[in-house]
Amino acid sequence: MNEKSKNLGAFLVPLSIVLAGIMVSGAIFAATKKDETAGTTDDQPVVDDTSDTTEQDPKDVSFYYREDAEIYMEEGKPVVALISTTSCPHCTWVAETFDNIAKEYEAAGKIKAYHFELSQSGAYDTLTGQESSEMPEKLSQLNTEYSGGYVPTFIIGGKYYRIGNAFEREDDLEKEAAELRRIIDKVIEETK
């Protein structure tokens, strides 16, 4: 190998590392921008105008809202669902909290709840303990429309939805629970 080739090699290796870093940064930026603009142009972040506080933390506005969507109901109650997988750590983080809230509201007769864990063999509803080859057709359509295949996906009455957890970075399940309750209560109120 001549001196020119060695110099060129010494230049190209660091250059390829820098370019790879730029490409990864670009992919992360693109994914972040996609998350910020998730949904369709009809989607609007939920603003809690019924709050008894004068200021609202922007982190509390975690669900998207479809103004043009009708509330998805089964058995005369709004449907509240979590779509997850067992291999997703973000799904695992919120699963028990969601299940407890969903069971509480369903026992009170306020909602119809589902928590489907998806796998290659089908869907398992953690709330009923039943394995199913598929989820209800309407819920499947909403999941396809809202999630883009990402989990965890929350669908609250078909009008409110979110991909991911709002308070996982803070590891604050109490805030996560409060946010879920707020949106569930909001959709229940809209059905009256």
ABEGO torsion letter per residue (X at the ends): XBAAAAAAAAAAAAAAAAAAAAAAAAAAAAAAAAAAABEBAABBBBBBAABABABBBAAABABBBBAABBBBBBGGBBBBBBBBBAABAAAAAAAAAAAAAAAAAAAAGABBBBBBBBBAAEBBBAAAGBBBABBBAAAAAAAAAAAGGBOBBBBBGGABBBBEBAAAAAGBAAAAAAAAAAAAAAAAAAAX
